[in-house]
């Protein structure tokens, strides 16, 4: 599968960040929210993100994923891990360095 382009956007909530993708992650105008690894079970992207240390919850709709971090998590460390988890869950090639 071709590389997925991901763009991080901060939100008004300092604990939430929006990851905009160049493809749809949830179809048909629906959305998905997960607040625990158990809730995400069976959803490859949800499982990958909820497995990351520092992620408190996720919301997915259309072509973006909003990740809410735990207050003690550092965005500078979390952003690349979230992007890597998204690429792995979508079966996409890693971005060229």
Gaussian input, Z-matrix of N, CA and C with variables (Angstrom, degrees):
# hf/3-21g

backbone

0 1
 N
 C     1     B1
 C     2     B2     1     A1
 N     3     B3     2     A2     1     D1
 C     4     B4     3     A3     2     D2
 C     5     B5     4     A4     3     D3
 N     6     B6     5     A5     4     D4
 C     7     B7     6     A6     5     D5
 C     8     B8     7     A7     6     D6
 N     9     B9     8     A8     7     D7
 C    10    B10     9     A9     8     D8
 C    11    B11    10    A10     9     D9
 N    12    B12    11    A11    10    D10
 C    13    B13    12    A12    11    D11
 C    14    B14    13    A13    12    D12
 N    15    B15    14    A14    13    D13
 C    16    B16    15    A15    14    D14
 C    17    B17    16    A16    15    D15
 N    18    B18    17    A17    16    D16
 C    19    B19    18    A18    17    D17
 C    20    B20    19    A19    18    D18
 N    21    B21    20    A20    19    D19
 C    22    B22    21    A21    20    D20
 C    23    B23    22    A22    21    D21
 N    24    B24    23    A23    22    D22
 C    25    B25    24    A24    23    D23
 C    26    B26    25    A25    24    D24
 N    27    B27    26    A26    25    D25
 C    28    B28    27    A27    26    D26
 C    29    B29    28    A28    27    D27
 N    30    B30    29    A29    28    D28
 C    31    B31    30    A30    29    D29
 C    32    B32    31    A31    30    D30
 N    33    B33    32    A32    31    D31
 C    34    B34    33    A33    32    D32
 C    35    B35    34    A34    33    D33
 N    36    B36    35    A35    34    D34
 C    37    B37    36    A36    35    D35
 C    38    B38    37    A37    36    D36
 N    39    B39    38    A38    37    D37
 C    40    B40    39    A39    38    D38
 C    41    B41    40    A40    39    D39
 N    42    B42    41    A41    40    D40
 C    43    B43    42    A42    41    D41
 C    44    B44    43    A43    42    D42
 N    45    B45    44    A44    43    D43
 C    46    B46    45    A45    44    D44
 C    47    B47    46    A46    45    D45
 N    48    B48    47    A47    46    D46
 C    49    B49    48    A48    47    D47
 C    50    B50    49    A49    48    D48
 N    51    B51    50    A50    49    D49
 C    52    B52    51    A51    50    D50
 C    53    B53    52    A52    51    D51
 N    54    B54    53    A53    52    D52
 C    55    B55    54    A54    53    D53
 C    56    B56    55    A55    54    D54
 N    57    B57    56    A56    55    D55
 C    58    B58    57    A57    56    D56
 C    59    B59    58    A58    57    D57
 N    60    B60    59    A59    58    D58
 C    61    B61    60    A60    59    D59
 C    62    B62    61    A61    60    D60
 N    63    B63    62    A62    61    D61
 C    64    B64    63    A63    62    D62
 C    65    B65    64    A64    63    D63
 N    66    B66    65    A65    64    D64
 C    67    B67    66    A66    65    D65
 C    68    B68    67    A67    66    D66
 N    69    B69    68    A68    67    D67
 C    70    B70    69    A69    68    D68
 C    71    B71    70    A70    69    D69
 N    72    B72    71    A71    70    D70
 C    73    B73    72    A72    71    D71
 C    74    B74    73    A73    72    D72
 N    75    B75    74    A74    73    D73
 C    76    B76    75    A75    74    D74
 C    77    B77    76    A76    75    D75
 N    78    B78    77    A77    76    D76
 C    79    B79    78    A78    77    D77
 C    80    B80    79    A79    78    D78
 N    81    B81    80    A80    79    D79
 C    82    B82    81    A81    80    D80
 C    83    B83    82    A82    81    D81
 N    84    B84    83    A83    82    D82
 C    85    B85    84    A84    83    D83
 C    86    B86    85    A85    84    D84
 N    87    B87    86    A86    85    D85
 C    88    B88    87    A87    86    D86
 C    89    B89    88    A88    87    D87
 N    90    B90    89    A89    88    D88
 C    91    B91    90    A90    89    D89
 C    92    B92    91    A91    90    D90
 N    93    B93    92    A92    91    D91
 C    94    B94    93    A93    92    D92
 C    95    B95    94    A94    93    D93
 N    96    B96    95    A95    94    D94
 C    97    B97    96    A96    95    D95
 C    98    B98    97    A97    96    D96
 N    99    B99    98    A98    97    D97
 C   100   B100    99    A99    98    D98
 C   101   B101   100   A100    99    D99
 N   102   B102   101   A101   100   D100
 C   103   B103   102   A102   101   D101
 C   104   B104   103   A103   102   D102
 N   105   B105   104   A104   103   D103
 C   106   B106   105   A105   104   D104
 C   107   B107   106   A106   105   D105
 N   108   B108   107   A107   106   D106
 C   109   B109   108   A108   107   D107
 C   110   B110   109   A109   108   D108
 N   111   B111   110   A110   109   D109
 C   112   B112   111   A111   110   D110
 C   113   B113   112   A112   111   D111
 N   114   B114   113   A113   112   D112
 C   115   B115   114   A114   113   D113
 C   116   B116   115   A115   114   D114
 N   117   B117   116   A116   115   D115
 C   118   B118   117   A117   116   D116
 C   119   B119   118   A118   117   D117
 N   120   B120   119   A119   118   D118
 C   121   B121   120   A120   119   D119
 C   122   B122   121   A121   120   D120
 N   123   B123   122   A122   121   D121
 C   124   B124   123   A123   122   D122
 C   125   B125   124   A124   123   D123
 N   126   B126   125   A125   124   D124
 C   127   B127   126   A126   125   D125
 C   128   B128   127   A127   126   D126
 N   129   B129   128   A128   127   D127
 C   130   B130   129   A129   128   D128
 C   131   B131   130   A130   129   D129
 N   132   B132   131   A131   130   D130
 C   133   B133   132   A132   131   D131
 C   134   B134   133   A133   132   D132
 N   135   B135   134   A134   133   D133
 C   136   B136   135   A135   134   D134
 C   137   B137   136   A136   135   D135
 N   138   B138   137   A137   136   D136
 C   139   B139   138   A138   137   D137
 C   140   B140   139   A139   138   D138
 N   141   B141   140   A140   139   D139
 C   142   B142   141   A141   140   D140
 C   143   B143   142   A142   141   D141
 N   144   B144   143   A143   142   D142
 C   145   B145   144   A144   143   D143
 C   146   B146   145   A145   144   D144
 N   147   B147   146   A146   145   D145
 C   148   B148   147   A147   146   D146
 C   149   B149   148   A148   147   D147
 N   150   B150   149   A149   148   D148
 C   151   B151   150   A150   149   D149
 C   152   B152   151   A151   150   D150
 N   153   B153   152   A152   151   D151
 C   154   B154   153   A153   152   D152
 C   155   B155   154   A154   153   D153
 N   156   B156   155   A155   154   D154
 C   157   B157   156   A156   155   D155
 C   158   B158   157   A157   156   D156
 N   159   B159   158   A158   157   D157
 C   160   B160   159   A159   158   D158
 C   161   B161   160   A160   159   D159
 N   162   B162   161   A161   160   D160
 C   163   B163   162   A162   161   D161
 C   164   B164   163   A163   162   D162
 N   165   B165   164   A164   163   D163
 C   166   B166   165   A165   164   D164
 C   167   B167   166   A166   165   D165
 N   168   B168   167   A167   166   D166
 C   169   B169   168   A168   167   D167
 C   170   B170   169   A169   168   D168
 N   171   B171   170   A170   169   D169
 C   172   B172   171   A171   170   D170
 C   173   B173   172   A172   171   D171
 N   174   B174   173   A173   172   D172
 C   175   B175   174   A174   173   D173
 C   176   B176   175   A175   174   D174
 N   177   B177   176   A176   175   D175
 C   178   B178   177   A177   176   D176
 C   179   B179   178   A178   177   D177
 N   180   B180   179   A179   178   D178
 C   181   B181   180   A180   179   D179
 C   182   B182   181   A181   180   D180
 N   183   B183   182   A182   181   D181
 C   184   B184   183   A183   182   D182
 C   185   B185   184   A184   183   D183
 N   186   B186   185   A185   184   D184
 C   187   B187   186   A186   185   D185
 C   188   B188   187   A187   186   D186
 N   189   B189   188   A188   187   D187
 C   190   B190   189   A189   188   D188
 C   191   B191   190   A190   189   D189
 N   192   B192   191   A191   190   D190
 C   193   B193   192   A192   191   D191
 C   194   B194   193   A193   192   D192
 N   195   B195   194   A194   193   D193
 C   196   B196   195   A195   194   D194
 C   197   B197   196   A196   195   D195
 N   198   B198   197   A197   196   D196
 C   199   B199   198   A198   197   D197
 C   200   B200   199   A199   198   D198
 N   201   B201   200   A200   199   D199
 C   202   B202   201   A201   200   D200
 C   203   B203   202   A202   201   D201
 N   204   B204   203   A203   202   D202
 C   205   B205   204   A204   203   D203
 C   206   B206   205   A205   204   D204
 N   207   B207   206   A206   205   D205
 C   208   B208   207   A207   206   D206
 C   209   B209   208   A208   207   D207
 N   210   B210   209   A209   208   D208
 C   211   B211   210   A210   209   D209
 C   212   B212   211   A211   210   D210
 N   213   B213   212   A212   211   D211
 C   214   B214   213   A213   212   D212
 C   215   B215   214   A214   213   D213
 N   216   B216   215   A215   214   D214
 C   217   B217   216   A216   215   D215
 C   218   B218   217   A217   216   D216
 N   219   B219   218   A218   217   D217
 C   220   B220   219   A219   218   D218
 C   221   B221   220   A220   219   D219
 N   222   B222   221   A221   220   D220
 C   223   B223   222   A222   221   D221
 C   224   B224   223   A223   222   D222
 N   225   B225   224   A224   223   D223
 C   226   B226   225   A225   224   D224
 C   227   B227   226   A226   225   D225
 N   228   B228   227   A227   226   D226
 C   229   B229   228   A228   227   D227
 C   230   B230   229   A229   228   D228
 N   231   B231   230   A230   229   D229
 C   232   B232   231   A231   230   D230
 C   233   B233   232   A232   231   D231
 N   234   B234   233   A233   232   D232
 C   235   B235   234   A234   233   D233
 C   236   B236   235   A235   234   D234
 N   237   B237   236   A236   235   D235
 C   238   B238   237   A237   236   D236
 C   239   B239   238   A238   237   D237
 N   240   B240   239   A239   238   D238
 C   241   B241   240   A240   239   D239
 C   242   B242   241   A241   240   D240
 N   243   B243   242   A242   241   D241
 C   244   B244   243   A243   242   D242
 C   245   B245   244   A244   243   D243
 N   246   B246   245   A245   244   D244
 C   247   B247   246   A246   245   D245
 C   248   B248   247   A247   246   D246
 N   249   B249   248   A248   247   D247
 C   250   B250   249   A249   248   D248
 C   251   B251   250   A250   249   D249
 N   252   B252   251   A251   250   D250
 C   253   B253   252   A252   251   D251
 C   254   B254   253   A253   252   D252
 N   255   B255   254   A254   253   D253
 C   256   B256   255   A255   254   D254
 C   257   B257   256   A256   255   D255
 N   258   B258   257   A257   256   D256
 C   259   B259   258   A258   257   D257
 C   260   B260   259   A259   258   D258
 N   261   B261   260   A260   259   D259
 C   262   B262   261   A261   260   D260
 C   263   B263   262   A262   261   D261
 N   264   B264   263   A263   262   D262
 C   265   B265   264   A264   263   D263
 C   266   B266   265   A265   264   D264
 N   267   B267   266   A266   265   D265
 C   268   B268   267   A267   266   D266
 C   269   B269   268   A268   267   D267
 N   270   B270   269   A269   268   D268
 C   271   B271   270   A270   269   D269
 C   272   B272   271   A271   270   D270
 N   273   B273   272   A272   271   D271
 C   274   B274   273   A273   272   D272
 C   275   B275   274   A274   273   D273
 N   276   B276   275   A275   274   D274
 C   277   B277   276   A276   275   D275
 C   278   B278   277   A277   276   D276
 N   279   B279   278   A278   277   D277
 C   280   B280   279   A279   278   D278
 C   281   B281   280   A280   279   D279
 N   282   B282   281   A281   280   D280
 C   283   B283   282   A282   281   D281
 C   284   B284   283   A283   282   D282
 N   285   B285   284   A284   283   D283
 C   286   B286   285   A285   284   D284
 C   287   B287   286   A286   285   D285
 N   288   B288   287   A287   286   D286
 C   289   B289   288   A288   287   D287
 C   290   B290   289   A289   288   D288

   B1=1.4579
   B2=1.5305
   B3=1.3215
   B4=1.4613
   B5=1.5223
   B6=1.3039
   B7=1.4602
   B8=1.5221
   B9=1.3085
   B10=1.4682
   B11=1.5282
   B12=1.3103
   B13=1.4643
   B14=1.5177
   B15=1.3278
   B16=1.4612
   B17=1.5210
   B18=1.3247
   B19=1.4585
   B20=1.5323
   B21=1.3184
   B22=1.4655
   B23=1.5199
   B24=1.3297
   B25=1.4615
   B26=1.5218
   B27=1.3355
   B28=1.4596
   B29=1.5257
   B30=1.3049
   B31=1.4657
   B32=1.5336
   B33=1.3274
   B34=1.4703
   B35=1.5312
   B36=1.3236
   B37=1.4619
   B38=1.5322
   B39=1.3361
   B40=1.4674
   B41=1.5278
   B42=1.3217
   B43=1.4609
   B44=1.5278
   B45=1.3247
   B46=1.4663
   B47=1.5243
   B48=1.3168
   B49=1.4521
   B50=1.5170
   B51=1.3143
   B52=1.4603
   B53=1.5308
   B54=1.3243
   B55=1.4520
   B56=1.5253
   B57=1.3261
   B58=1.4611
   B59=1.5271
   B60=1.3238
   B61=1.4631
   B62=1.5252
   B63=1.3258
   B64=1.4600
   B65=1.5212
   B66=1.3194
   B67=1.4663
   B68=1.5247
   B69=1.2964
   B70=1.4616
   B71=1.5310
   B72=1.3252
   B73=1.4665
   B74=1.5230
   B75=1.3335
   B76=1.4597
   B77=1.5262
   B78=1.3169
   B79=1.4658
   B80=1.5275
   B81=1.2902
   B82=1.4694
   B83=1.5215
   B84=1.3275
   B85=1.4547
   B86=1.5124
   B87=1.3288
   B88=1.4636
   B89=1.5255
   B90=1.3112
   B91=1.4620
   B92=1.5211
   B93=1.3166
   B94=1.4650
   B95=1.5208
   B96=1.3145
   B97=1.4680
   B98=1.5058
   B99=1.3265
   B100=1.4603
   B101=1.5175
   B102=1.3293
   B103=1.4590
   B104=1.5214
   B105=1.3453
   B106=1.4605
   B107=1.5210
   B108=1.3246
   B109=1.4615
   B110=1.5294
   B111=1.3124
   B112=1.4705
   B113=1.5264
   B114=1.3200
   B115=1.4600
   B116=1.5246
   B117=1.3306
   B118=1.4698
   B119=1.5261
   B120=1.3193
   B121=1.4665
   B122=1.5257
   B123=1.3321
   B124=1.4537
   B125=1.5228
   B126=1.3222
   B127=1.4606
   B128=1.5307
   B129=1.3330
   B130=1.4709
   B131=1.5251
   B132=1.3160
   B133=1.4633
   B134=1.5199
   B135=1.3108
   B136=1.4598
   B137=1.5160
   B138=1.3272
   B139=1.4644
   B140=1.5227
   B141=1.3333
   B142=1.4707
   B143=1.5248
   B144=1.3158
   B145=1.4649
   B146=1.5199
   B147=1.3267
   B148=1.4668
   B149=1.5239
   B150=1.3301
   B151=1.4673
   B152=1.5270
   B153=1.3279
   B154=1.4623
   B155=1.5228
   B156=1.3132
   B157=1.4520
   B158=1.5278
   B159=1.2953
   B160=1.4552
   B161=1.5136
   B162=1.3440
   B163=1.4645
   B164=1.5242
   B165=1.3357
   B166=1.4640
   B167=1.5195
   B168=1.3480
   B169=1.4650
   B170=1.5182
   B171=1.3476
   B172=1.4602
   B173=1.5226
   B174=1.3123
   B175=1.4670
   B176=1.5225
   B177=1.3266
   B178=1.4615
   B179=1.5210
   B180=1.3289
   B181=1.4614
   B182=1.5275
   B183=1.3107
   B184=1.4586
   B185=1.5259
   B186=1.3443
   B187=1.4576
   B188=1.5280
   B189=1.3279
   B190=1.4677
   B191=1.5228
   B192=1.3225
   B193=1.4507
   B194=1.5257
   B195=1.3169
   B196=1.4581
   B197=1.5175
   B198=1.3231
   B199=1.4634
   B200=1.5185
   B201=1.3177
   B202=1.4630
   B203=1.5149
   B204=1.3129
   B205=1.4681
   B206=1.5186
   B207=1.3114
   B208=1.4578
   B209=1.5326
   B210=1.3135
   B211=1.4720
   B212=1.5323
   B213=1.3208
   B214=1.4686
   B215=1.5304
   B216=1.3210
   B217=1.4693
   B218=1.5284
   B219=1.3183
   B220=1.4618
   B221=1.5305
   B222=1.3334
   B223=1.4667
   B224=1.5282
   B225=1.3106
   B226=1.4707
   B227=1.5329
   B228=1.3119
   B229=1.4674
   B230=1.5255
   B231=1.3178
   B232=1.4561
   B233=1.5336
   B234=1.3225
   B235=1.4674
   B236=1.5304
   B237=1.3410
   B238=1.4730
   B239=1.5299
   B240=1.3281
   B241=1.4709
   B242=1.5245
   B243=1.3352
   B244=1.4620
   B245=1.5244
   B246=1.3194
   B247=1.4674
   B248=1.5296
   B249=1.3196
   B250=1.4681
   B251=1.5279
   B252=1.3221
   B253=1.4721
   B254=1.5268
   B255=1.3264
   B256=1.4661
   B257=1.5247
   B258=1.3261
   B259=1.4706
   B260=1.5264
   B261=1.3218
   B262=1.4678
   B263=1.5308
   B264=1.3222
   B265=1.4675
   B266=1.5259
   B267=1.3307
   B268=1.4605
   B269=1.5316
   B270=1.3323
   B271=1.4579
   B272=1.5104
   B273=1.3154
   B274=1.4557
   B275=1.5296
   B276=1.3043
   B277=1.4563
   B278=1.5107
   B279=1.3340
   B280=1.4634
   B281=1.5239
   B282=1.3189
   B283=1.4690
   B284=1.5184
   B285=1.3131
   B286=1.4599
   B287=1.5232
   B288=1.3119
   B289=1.4665
   B290=1.5036
   A1=108.45
   A2=117.68
   A3=119.79
   A4=112.45
   A5=113.96
   A6=121.61
   A7=110.18
   A8=115.60
   A9=120.71
   A10=107.82
   A11=115.69
   A12=120.48
   A13=108.00
   A14=115.29
   A15=121.93
   A16=107.89
   A17=115.98
   A18=121.07
   A19=108.23
   A20=116.80
   A21=121.39
   A22=109.78
   A23=115.98
   A24=121.88
   A25=108.72
   A26=117.02
   A27=118.38
   A28=109.99
   A29=116.61
   A30=121.88
   A31=108.21
   A32=117.62
   A33=119.12
   A34=112.56
   A35=116.64
   A36=121.13
   A37=107.35
   A38=118.90
   A39=120.05
   A40=113.77
   A41=117.48
   A42=120.40
   A43=112.80
   A44=117.92
   A45=121.41
   A46=109.60
   A47=115.67
   A48=121.46
   A49=109.82
   A50=115.94
   A51=122.25
   A52=108.83
   A53=115.98
   A54=122.47
   A55=107.15
   A56=116.33
   A57=122.19
   A58=108.31
   A59=115.93
   A60=121.90
   A61=110.43
   A62=115.71
   A63=120.68
   A64=111.37
   A65=116.64
   A66=121.22
   A67=109.43
   A68=114.84
   A69=121.55
   A70=109.98
   A71=116.19
   A72=120.46
   A73=111.77
   A74=116.85
   A75=121.97
   A76=106.63
   A77=116.02
   A78=121.38
   A79=113.09
   A80=114.10
   A81=123.91
   A82=114.37
   A83=117.25
   A84=120.04
   A85=114.56
   A86=116.73
   A87=120.55
   A88=109.41
   A89=116.65
   A90=121.75
   A91=108.90
   A92=114.48
   A93=121.35
   A94=107.80
   A95=115.66
   A96=121.98
   A97=108.65
   A98=115.29
   A99=121.00
   A100=108.91
   A101=115.12
   A102=121.21
   A103=112.15
   A104=116.37
   A105=121.22
   A106=108.69
   A107=115.54
   A108=120.50
   A109=110.09
   A110=116.87
   A111=120.50
   A112=110.94
   A113=117.05
   A114=120.65
   A115=111.40
   A116=117.16
   A117=122.06
   A118=112.76
   A119=117.40
   A120=120.61
   A121=110.95
   A122=116.18
   A123=121.68
   A124=113.73
   A125=117.58
   A126=122.22
   A127=107.02
   A128=116.94
   A129=120.72
   A130=112.53
   A131=117.14
   A132=119.67
   A133=110.77
   A134=117.26
   A135=120.60
   A136=112.38
   A137=116.72
   A138=120.83
   A139=111.37
   A140=116.46
   A141=120.58
   A142=111.19
   A143=116.84
   A144=119.90
   A145=112.21
   A146=117.18
   A147=119.06
   A148=112.01
   A149=117.59
   A150=121.16
   A151=112.14
   A152=117.20
   A153=120.22
   A154=111.12
   A155=115.31
   A156=120.95
   A157=108.50
   A158=117.44
   A159=121.94
   A160=113.75
   A161=118.31
   A162=121.07
   A163=109.17
   A164=116.18
   A165=121.60
   A166=111.36
   A167=117.29
   A168=120.95
   A169=109.16
   A170=114.82
   A171=120.20
   A172=109.36
   A173=113.88
   A174=122.66
   A175=106.25
   A176=116.76
   A177=121.10
   A178=109.10
   A179=115.70
   A180=121.71
   A181=107.50
   A182=115.80
   A183=122.76
   A184=111.61
   A185=117.35
   A186=120.98
   A187=113.81
   A188=116.97
   A189=117.26
   A190=112.34
   A191=112.63
   A192=122.41
   A193=106.95
   A194=116.76
   A195=120.42
   A196=107.67
   A197=114.76
   A198=121.74
   A199=107.91
   A200=115.92
   A201=120.74
   A202=107.03
   A203=114.63
   A204=120.08
   A205=110.31
   A206=115.11
   A207=119.63
   A208=106.80
   A209=118.14
   A210=120.06
   A211=114.71
   A212=117.67
   A213=119.55
   A214=113.11
   A215=118.68
   A216=122.01
   A217=109.70
   A218=115.92
   A219=123.32
   A220=109.03
   A221=117.27
   A222=120.28
   A223=111.94
   A224=117.31
   A225=119.56
   A226=111.51
   A227=116.53
   A228=120.87
   A229=111.41
   A230=116.70
   A231=120.89
   A232=113.37
   A233=118.03
   A234=121.21
   A235=112.49
   A236=119.82
   A237=117.96
   A238=113.03
   A239=117.49
   A240=119.78
   A241=111.04
   A242=116.94
   A243=120.72
   A244=109.29
   A245=117.19
   A246=120.67
   A247=110.83
   A248=117.09
   A249=120.98
   A250=110.74
   A251=117.20
   A252=121.14
   A253=110.84
   A254=117.07
   A255=120.52
   A256=109.57
   A257=116.84
   A258=120.33
   A259=111.22
   A260=116.96
   A261=120.66
   A262=110.40
   A263=117.53
   A264=120.93
   A265=111.98
   A266=116.00
   A267=120.11
   A268=112.09
   A269=116.22
   A270=119.93
   A271=112.26
   A272=117.31
   A273=121.78
   A274=110.58
   A275=114.33
   A276=120.22
   A277=108.53
   A278=117.72
   A279=119.43
   A280=110.82
   A281=114.76
   A282=119.77
   A283=109.80
   A284=116.81
   A285=121.63
   A286=108.85
   A287=116.08
   A288=120.01
   A289=111.13
   D1=142.34
   D2=-179.22
   D3=-66.22
   D4=161.53
   D5=179.05
   D6=-56.43
   D7=144.16
   D8=175.54
   D9=-102.12
   D10=132.12
   D11=176.87
   D12=-92.27
   D13=131.20
   D14=-177.96
   D15=-127.96
   D16=132.65
   D17=178.24
   D18=-122.56
   D19=124.00
   D20=178.48
   D21=-85.14
   D22=135.92
   D23=174.95
   D24=-130.36
   D25=126.20
   D26=173.74
   D27=-66.76
   D28=159.46
   D29=177.74
   D30=-121.64
   D31=171.07
   D32=176.93
   D33=-59.86
   D34=-26.08
   D35=176.76
   D36=-86.17
   D37=116.28
   D38=-177.59
   D39=-64.00
   D40=-15.00
   D41=178.91
   D42=-95.80
   D43=1.00
   D44=179.96
   D45=-121.57
   D46=138.57
   D47=176.89
   D48=-132.27
   D49=144.56
   D50=-177.61
   D51=-104.85
   D52=127.15
   D53=177.78
   D54=-110.17
   D55=108.61
   D56=-177.10
   D57=-94.96
   D58=127.90
   D59=-177.53
   D60=-107.53
   D61=165.18
   D62=177.33
   D63=-92.94
   D64=19.35
   D65=177.29
   D66=-152.70
   D67=163.24
   D68=-178.99
   D69=-75.22
   D70=136.30
   D71=175.81
   D72=-109.33
   D73=-21.72
   D74=174.77
   D75=-136.94
   D76=125.01
   D77=-173.83
   D78=-91.30
   D79=168.48
   D80=170.92
   D81=61.52
   D82=30.29
   D83=177.17
   D84=68.30
   D85=11.39
   D86=179.34
   D87=-87.33
   D88=172.40
   D89=176.57
   D90=-137.43
   D91=162.96
   D92=176.30
   D93=-135.27
   D94=139.77
   D95=174.91
   D96=-132.09
   D97=139.22
   D98=177.54
   D99=-134.20
   D100=134.60
   D101=-179.56
   D102=-117.16
   D103=2.20
   D104=177.72
   D105=-159.16
   D106=162.75
   D107=176.95
   D108=-63.18
   D109=-35.03
   D110=179.19
   D111=-63.02
   D112=-44.32
   D113=179.17
   D114=-62.77
   D115=-33.21
   D116=-176.86
   D117=-80.86
   D118=-10.39
   D119=-176.80
   D120=-53.46
   D121=130.56
   D122=179.62
   D123=95.39
   D124=-10.15
   D125=176.47
   D126=-112.15
   D127=111.30
   D128=-172.97
   D129=-55.71
   D130=-46.70
   D131=-178.76
   D132=-69.37
   D133=-43.53
   D134=177.71
   D135=-59.79
   D136=-44.31
   D137=178.24
   D138=-61.20
   D139=-45.17
   D140=-177.90
   D141=-61.96
   D142=-41.72
   D143=-177.88
   D144=-75.32
   D145=-42.29
   D146=-179.02
   D147=-69.27
   D148=-17.35
   D149=177.50
   D150=-77.36
   D151=-13.39
   D152=-178.14
   D153=-77.43
   D154=132.61
   D155=175.60
   D156=-64.16
   D157=127.71
   D158=178.87
   D159=106.27
   D160=-13.75
   D161=179.25
   D162=-88.56
   D163=126.11
   D164=179.90
   D165=-96.09
   D166=-38.84
   D167=179.94
   D168=-162.07
   D169=165.16
   D170=176.47
   D171=-139.78
   D172=150.66
   D173=175.70
   D174=-132.91
   D175=128.61
   D176=-178.09
   D177=-126.60
   D178=135.36
   D179=175.07
   D180=-156.22
   D181=143.75
   D182=178.68
   D183=46.41
   D184=-111.32
   D185=-174.68
   D186=-113.23
   D187=25.21
   D188=177.38
   D189=-144.45
   D190=159.49
   D191=178.56
   D192=-127.69
   D193=126.07
   D194=173.01
   D195=-101.88
   D196=123.84
   D197=179.51
   D198=-107.79
   D199=128.78
   D200=172.86
   D201=-103.65
   D202=124.59
   D203=-178.10
   D204=-91.71
   D205=160.68
   D206=169.88
   D207=-72.10
   D208=148.31
   D209=-176.13
   D210=-56.48
   D211=-26.53
   D212=-179.07
   D213=-88.14
   D214=-1.90
   D215=-179.72
   D216=-83.34
   D217=145.22
   D218=-178.28
   D219=-100.86
   D220=123.07
   D221=-179.55
   D222=-58.25
   D223=-37.17
   D224=-177.33
   D225=-61.00
   D226=-32.09
   D227=177.24
   D228=-86.89
   D229=-33.98
   D230=-173.60
   D231=-78.22
   D232=-38.50
   D233=-176.16
   D234=-54.33
   D235=-52.94
   D236=-179.38
   D237=-64.23
   D238=-31.20
   D239=178.58
   D240=-70.61
   D241=-37.83
   D242=176.52
   D243=-64.66
   D244=-46.28
   D245=-179.94
   D246=-60.17
   D247=-42.55
   D248=178.72
   D249=-63.72
   D250=-41.96
   D251=179.52
   D252=-64.70
   D253=-39.42
   D254=178.04
   D255=-62.37
   D256=-48.45
   D257=-179.43
   D258=-60.71
   D259=-43.62
   D260=-178.92
   D261=-65.09
   D262=-42.94
   D263=-178.07
   D264=-67.37
   D265=-31.45
   D266=180.00
   D267=-88.58
   D268=-1.84
   D269=179.09
   D270=69.60
   D271=24.83
   D272=-177.41
   D273=-89.44
   D274=154.34
   D275=176.10
   D276=-70.29
   D277=148.05
   D278=177.30
   D279=-66.74
   D280=152.86
   D281=178.75
   D282=-66.16
   D283=145.99
   D284=177.46
   D285=-70.55
   D286=142.18
   D287=-179.14
   D288=-86.89

